[in-house]
Each structure stands twice: as structure tokens, then as C-alpha cells.
Amino acid sequence: MRFTSTPRGARLARRLAAVRLDSWGIPYGTDAHDAIVLIVAELTANAVVHGHVPGRDFHLRLHLHADARSTTARAEVTDTRGERVPPRPGAIAPAPEVAESGRGLLLVAGLATRWDWHPRPDGPGKTVWAEYEVQAEPHAHLPHA
């Protein structure tokens, strides 16, 4: 989905992700749900703060892949600002304790199974993505691909 590159757009994207995960069988209040929603919140907030181009929206794609061995949720956030790119995984330095920002990708790196970014293939900008390996929780009925 496409959202306005504003704090309200990021908030709506996070809420949509929460509702979608619940409908896919990753219920509210589970570790997986909370972690994936936090990842989406950080990626969309970064798109608004660091990827904002006036008059341009950001895109959120959330999908779930399930097979007999595992279930993986993947969030992709695309913005249109190509000159401001995040560091690569493994190159993130912790923000100073007094810093008010700069911890978003640290949270993503700590929660996600893997994450990275790539240039947007169909125009200016970039896509930052993160995957989360969903562990089966008691009474969870996850979809199968």
C-alpha cells in the first residue's frame, strides 16, 4: 500500500500491518506480532524522516511465506529519496546514549532474522526490507503456502 510520507502515514502503515498480521494468524500480543509491528514502525518512521521527498509517498509491502519448515514475514518499505541510504547490515554503530534518535535500525537489526536495502528498481529511491522468522506459538494457526 501507499502512504503519505508523514508521521500519520507511518502510524497508519503500522496499524495496517498489525491488523493484517492478526488476520494471517499471527495474533495480537504474541512475540512475533509485536516484533514485526515494531520492525514496520521503525522502517516506516525512517522513510518519513530520512526518505521524505515533498509530494512523494512511501510504499509498504508486507507478505508472509509459509512452507513445511518455516514461516517468514517480510516487510518492505520503499521511498523515493535515493541519495540518503542506510548503512549495510553489520555496519550500524550504536547511537550515543544521549542521542534522541538513531536507534531504529539497531532495533530492526536486533529483531529481524535478516534485513538489508537495495536501490528502487523502477525509479529514484530505495527499498529497505526486513524478514522475521515466525516461531510457532501454542495455539497459533499459521497459513501454509
N, C-alpha and C positions, 0 to 999 in steps of 0.2 A: 504494500500500500504506500501511497504517497502522503506525506505530512508537511505542513508548513514548517519552515526552519526557524521555529520559535520554541520557547520553553513549553508553551501549551501543546505544540505539535509533539514534542518529546514525551510529554506526560500522556497524551492520547495514544501514542505508539506503545508505551509501556503497558497501559491499561488493555489495549487490544491484545498484546502478547499474553497477558495474564489470562484473559478470557479464552483465547484460542488454546493455550496450553491445557486449561481445565477441560475444555471440550474434547481435546485429543486424549484425555485420560491421564494427564499429569496434574493432579488436583491441587487446589489452593492449600497452602500450609505444609506441603511436602518440601523436602530439601531441594529436590530437582526443580520444582516450580519456582521457589524463592531464588535459587541461583540463576536460573535462566532469565527471570524477570529482571534481576539486578544487572545481568550482562546486557540485556536490551536497554535498560535505563542508562547505563554508562555509555554504550555506543551511540545512542540517540542524543544524549546530552553533548557528547563530543562533536557530533555532526552539527548541532546547533551552535556550539561555542567556537569550534575550530574549523568547521567546514561551511559555515554560513556564507552564502552569496546572496545579496539582496535580490528579492524576486524569484529565487530558486528554492525548490522544496528538497527534502531528503526522502529517500525510499527505504522502507523496511521490508525485508523478506524473511519470513520465519517458516521453517519447514522441519518435519520430523521424518527420519528414516529409521525404519524398524525391519530387522530380519531375525532369523532364528537365534543369532548370537548376541545382538545388542540393539539398543535404541539410541539414536543420536539426534539431538535437537541442534539446529543450525540457525543462527541469526546473522543476517547480512544487512548492513546499513550503508547506503550509497549517498554521497553528497557530490556537489559539483565544483568543489574547490580543490584543484589539483596541486597547487604549489605548497600547501600545508599538509604534510603527510606524517603519520605517526612513526615512531621508531619500530624497528622489526622486533619480533619476539626475542627475548634474551638480551635486548639492548636497552631495556627500560631501567632507568635509575630511580630509586625511591626518592620521593619528594622530601625536601627538608621538613622537619616536624612542624615548623612554623608556617609552612605554605598552606594557603587556603584551598588550593586546587592542585591538580597534577597526580591524583591518586587513582583516577578512573581506569586507566589501562593496567595499573597494578592489580586492581580488583578483578578485572577481566582475566588477566594472566593467571591469577590465583584460583579463579573459579572454573575457567574453561579447560576442557581437555586439550584443546589447541585453538590458536587464533592467528590471524595474520591480516594482511591487506594487499590489495592489488589495484592498479590503475583501472578506472572505469572503462570498459571496452567500447561503449557506444557514445562517448562524449567526454568532456572535461570532468575531472574529479577522481574519486577513489571509492572503493568498497572495502569496508572493514568488516571482517567476519569472525565469528567465534562459534565453536562447537562444544557441546556439553554431552557427555556420555551419561545417559539416564540409567541409574541403578534401579532395579525392580524393588519397589517398596511393598510391604504387606498390603494385600487387597487392591493393588494397582492393576488396572486392566489397560495395558498399553496396546495401541494398534499395531498390527503386523502388516508389513509391506507386501 
